Each structure stands twice: as structure tokens, then as C-alpha cells.
Amino acid sequence: MFYIPNPDKDPMLSRQEAINLLNIPDGEIDSLIQYAGFFRKKYKGNHVSIHLLTNVRSGNCSQDCSYCAQSCQSHADIEKYRWVDDKKLYEDHAFVHDHSLSRHCIGLSGIRFTDEDIEKLAEKIRKMKSDGTHICCSIGFLTKKQALILKEAGLDRINHNLNTGRLHYPKICSTHTYEQRIENIRMLKDLGYEICSGGIVGMGESREDLVDMLLDLREIQPEALPINFLLPIPGTSLEKTDTSILTPEYCLKVLCLARLMVPKSDIRCAAGREVYFKGREKELLTVANSIFASGYLTAQGQNITDTIQTITDAGFTCAVESD
């Protein structure tokens, strides 16, 4: 049983309290959702933010992230290109604007980029920002110079996920470190960027690993905290991962914990939403206030019409963020 929240005070869970929360009996999930939902409503009202994601550079990545279809060790059957066709990029952006979605998210595979690449991306961002739409970019490690170029072009937010806990990270990726990710985020925050940072659940991590990641995210205080639930992609190192832990109840506990750890963030249920929460959308949106429509970087997702219907059927509204 959870205490009635104090409306004037956010929760400050200890590490052990957070671990205990993930271990509560499934029969207590309703009271946990109610508890986390209080803070969702306090800071985010009844609205759900919808985002569209465009894969601007696909495949051929030098990093060995075991979950990713674009990594150097992946044999996944995906489309690979250096730059997405401008027509596709600008059509997606127009779609975001015309449908009053919250944000256009663009992703580029890779860890480091040349200044020439960054200048080319900046030109595209300037063109897209002409309509005032909020843009977030997932783009690996930038130099300070490159980050400033993109900021001057109008980029609002950068996504850089921690993905898992510090101790578990070497089992997921060996070509860069967890600390490098932390340092990159600190640099971007110092430059005034909004931060989007979260993780992936179901990669063989322990509950302690998951809690440790959320503790680091509480220190970062990202504007958005996306939680992905692993979809084992054929051809990746994690293609045979046992995802039986990802029951709807456990997934809801994870989202509740994210809300309680970082209550002011947009808690986004990202990859896996359509698989692990089918029929549980009302409970999901009671805690999370942000989702993607029309798919992910290399995976399909629910189309925009059905996404909006899912939101309204659950008793929530779609909101346009004013940035």
C-alpha cells in the first residue's frame, strides 16, 4: 500500500526503496499506478505528447551496441544510407507541423561526425525550424564546436540515452563507456540544450542496474526520459534474449518508478509500447505522458490515426507543447 502523496513535496526514493518498488506483488500495481499517476497529473495534466521519429542516417555504425540493428556487429536486414532523402525528411517534418504533433525527432547512426557533416545537418535544421516546430536530435558524441553549430541552427533538444546501469553497460557495449555518455550529456546541458535521456529494459539487467540508471537520470533531470522495452531484432546480438520478464505488470512498475524518480520529466513509453502494453493503454498513460507514433528507427509502430485513437479511447488528450 502506498501513502497518499504530499502535493507540496516530490518523492525522494532511496536506492533500496526503488528496488523494493520493482519487487512489489503484481496485485499492488493499481495502487502504485495511482501513486505515480498523481505526479503525472500534477506536472503534465491529462495530455499526451506525440512525437514522430525520422532516421536521417541509417546503418554502418562503428559502435557495437548489442541491441541495435545499426551496429557494426549487426546482421539485421535494414536499409542503410548516409543521408535520408530530403523529400522524406521534409515531408515528415511537414507532417509533424500539419498534425500539430509535439516534436520532430531525428536520429543519425554513428558516434562521431565531421564538421562538414554537422554543417550539412545544420542547414537542414535551419530549414525545418522556419515553421517553429520543436526538434530533437539523437546524434552520438559531439564536440563543443559542433554542438554550438547545431544550437545556432535552432536545434532545441538532444537525445543521448544512458541505456542501462553503469555496471551492466560493458555487457551491452564495448566501443565506448557509460562515463563518456554522462560527460557528453553534461557538456550539452552546460551549452543550454534540453536533454532527452533514458534507457532500454529487458537486456539482461538486474533490478539494481535499472535503479542505478534512474538514479543517474535523477541527477541529470532530463526534460524527457524515454523508456524502451527490448524488441529483440533478428541479426543483433540480443536477438535470442529472453524477454519473459517484460510482463505488462513489470513494465508498468518500471514506468511508475521512472515517474517517481524524475517526476517533472516527460516520461515517454517508446519502443515496445505496442507489444507489451496492448490492452493496458489506460494504465500506461496514467503514468507516461509521451509516446511515438509511426514507428522507431528500424522498427515499425502504431500509425498516427490509431495512436490518437488509443489516447482518446483511454480518456486522455493530445497536446501540442509550446516551446
N, C-alpha and C positions, 0 to 999 in steps of 0.2 A: 504494500500500500504506500502511495506517495503523498507527501504532505501538500496541502493547498499552497500554491506558490504565493510568495510575498510580491505584490505588484510593484513595490518600490525597490526590489533587490533581485538581481540576476543570480542564478545558481553558480556556485564555485566548487565544482566537484573535485575531490581529491582523486589521485590515480586509482586507489583501491575502490573508492566509491564508483568510479566509472567502470571498472572491471566488473564489480558486483552488479551493476545495472545490466550489462550484457548477459549476465548469468541468471537473471530473474526467470521464474517459471513463465511459460508461454501464456498461462492463464491470467497473468497480471498485465498483459500487454495493453489492455484497454485503458487502465489507469495510467500507465506510462505515456501512452499517446495523448491522453487528456492533459497530463502534466506538461509534456513538451509542447502540445498544441497551445497552451496558454501563452508561451513566449513567442510562438509563431504568430499568433493573432496580435499580441502586444506590439510587435515590431513590423509585421508585414500585412496585417489586416486579413482580409478574406481573398486577396488577389493572388494569382499565379502568373509569374513571368514566363513567357515563351521565347525561346532562342532558336535561331537557325545556324547550323554549322556548315561551313564550306571548306573542303580540303583543297587548299591552294597549291600545296606541293606534296606529292604522294610517293611513298616508297623510297628506296635507295638510301635509307638512313644508315649512318655509320655506327649507331648505338645498338646494343644487344638486349634491350628491354624485352623480357621473356613473354610479356602479354601482348606485344604489339605486332600487328601484321606487317608493319612497315620496317621492322628492324632488320639489321644485317644478317641475322640468323633465321629469319622467317622465310618459309617457302609458300606462304599463303598466296592464293590466286587473286591478286588485287591489281587494279590499274595503277601504272606508275608514270609519273610525269614531273617535269621540273617546275612548270608553272601551269596552273589550270587555265583553260581558255578564258580570255577576258569576257567573252559573251556570257559564259556560265557564271563567272564571279559577279558581274554587274547585274545579271538577271536575278541571282539570289539576293543581292543587296536590295534591288528594287522590290522584291517580294517581301523582305523584312519591312521596308518602309511602307509599302502599299497596304500590308496587312496589320500595320501598327504593332509589330512584334517588339519585344523589349530590347533586343540586341542582335547584331550580326557577329557571330564568332567565326574567325578564320584560323585554320591550322596549317602549319608548314612542317613537314617532316625534316629531321636533321637536328643537330646540336649547335653548330656554329655556321655563320653566314659571312659572306664577303660584304664589304662596304657597298660594292656595286649592287649586290642582291638587295640590300637594305634600302638603297636609294630607289631601286625599281619598285619595291613594295611600298615605299613612302608615296610614290606617285599614284599608286592605285588607291591608297588610303585617302589621299587628298581629294581624289575624285569622288570616292564614296562618301566622305564626310561633308560634301557640299549640301546634302539634304538634311544634315544634322543627326543622322542615325548613330546611335552608340555602337562602337566597335571594340571587340576584344580579340586579341591575337595570341595564339599558342605558338611559340617560336624558339624554344630551346634557350641557349645561353647567348645573351647579347653583350657586347662591350658597352661601356657607358656612352661612348660616342654614338653607337648605333641606336641605343635606347633613346637618346636625345633627338636623333633624326626622326624617329617614328613619333615621338611625342610632339615635335614641332609640326608634323604632318597631320596631327589630330587624333592619334591612337589614344583611346581612353583607358583601356584596361589590358593587362597581360595575364594569361593563364600559365601557371607553372605548378603542376601538381607535385606533391611530395610522394604520392602513390602508395606508400606503405610506411611502416615504422622504421626507425633508424637501424635497429639490429637486424631486421629482416631484409633490408634493402639490398645487401650484397648477393642475396639469393635470387633477386629479380633482375639486377643489372650490375655488370662489372666494368663498364666502359666510362662511367663517371660515378661520383659519390653523392650520397644524401646531403652531405655538408655543402657540396657545390650548389645543390638546388637551394638550400637555405640561404647561402651567400648571394645567389642571383636574385632571390626574392627581396632580400634586404636592400640591395642596390636599387632595384626598381621602385621599392617603396620610398627610398630616400629621394628619388627623382620625381616623386609625386604621382606615380601610377596607381590606379586602383589595381587590386590584386585578386585574382581568381585562383584558388589553390585547394586541392582536395586529394582524394585517393581512390584506390580500387580495392574492393573487398572480395575475398574468395580466392586469393593467390597462395593459400597455404600458410597465411599469417596466423599467429595466435591472437587471442583477445587482447593480450598485453601489447602486442605490436600495434594493433589498431588504436588502442587507447593512447599509446605513446605518440602516434602520428597526430591524433586530435589534440593532445597537449601542446605539441609544437604549433599546430594551427591556431590554438587559442592564443599563443604568444604572437603570432603573425597578425591575427584579426583580419583575415581577408574579407573583402566586400562580398565575395561569392565563395561557397565551399561545395564543390561538386563531389558527390559520392557515386562512383561507378560500381556496378556489381558484375563480376567477371563473366564474360561470354567467351568461353574457350574457342579460339579461332583455329580451324584446321590449318596446319602448316606452321603454327607458332610453337614455342617451347612449352606452353601451357595448354596445348590442345587436348590433353588427356586428363586435365585436372578434375578431381572430384569436387563438384560444386554442391553436393548434397547438404552442406552446411547452410546454403543460401535459401532457407525456407522463408516464406513471407514474414513469419514472426521474427526471425533473426534479423532480416533486412530492415524491418521496421524498428527494431531495437537500435540498430546502427544509426538510422536516421534520427531517432529520438536523441541518442547520445550526442550526435553532431549538433543538433539544435540546442541542447542543454549546455554543451561546451562552448559554443560560439553563437549565442542566441541572436545577435544582431545581424549575422551574415545571411545572405540568400543561401539557404540550404537547397542545393539542386540535386534531384534524383536524375542521374544521367544514364549511361549505358546500363542495360538490364532492366530498365523500368517496365518495358513491355512484356518481359518474360517472367520476372519474379514477383510482380505486383498485380498481375491480372486478376480482376475481381476485387482488389483491395485498394482501389484508387482513392476512395474517400479517406481511408485511414492514412494513406500515403500523403495526400495533400493537406491533411490536418497538421502534418509536421513539416513537410517540404513545401516551399513556395516558388520553386523554379524548375523548369524542365526543358528539354529539347524537343523539337518537332522535326520530322522528316529525316531522321537518321543521324549517324555519328560518322567518324572519319572514314571507316571502312566497313561499317555495318549498317543495315537498314533499320528504320524505325517507323513509328506511327506517323501517318501523314498529318498535315496541318488541320484539315477538317475534322478528322477523328480525334486529334489531340484537343481541339477546342471543345468538341462534344464530350470528351472524357472529363474535362474540367467542369463544364457546366452541369453535367449529369451528377457530379459529386457535390454540387452546391457551391462552387467557387466561381470567381470571375477572372477574366484575363485582363491584365493591367499593362499599360504602357508606362515604362519607367521614364521619369522626367530627369534627364541628366544634362 
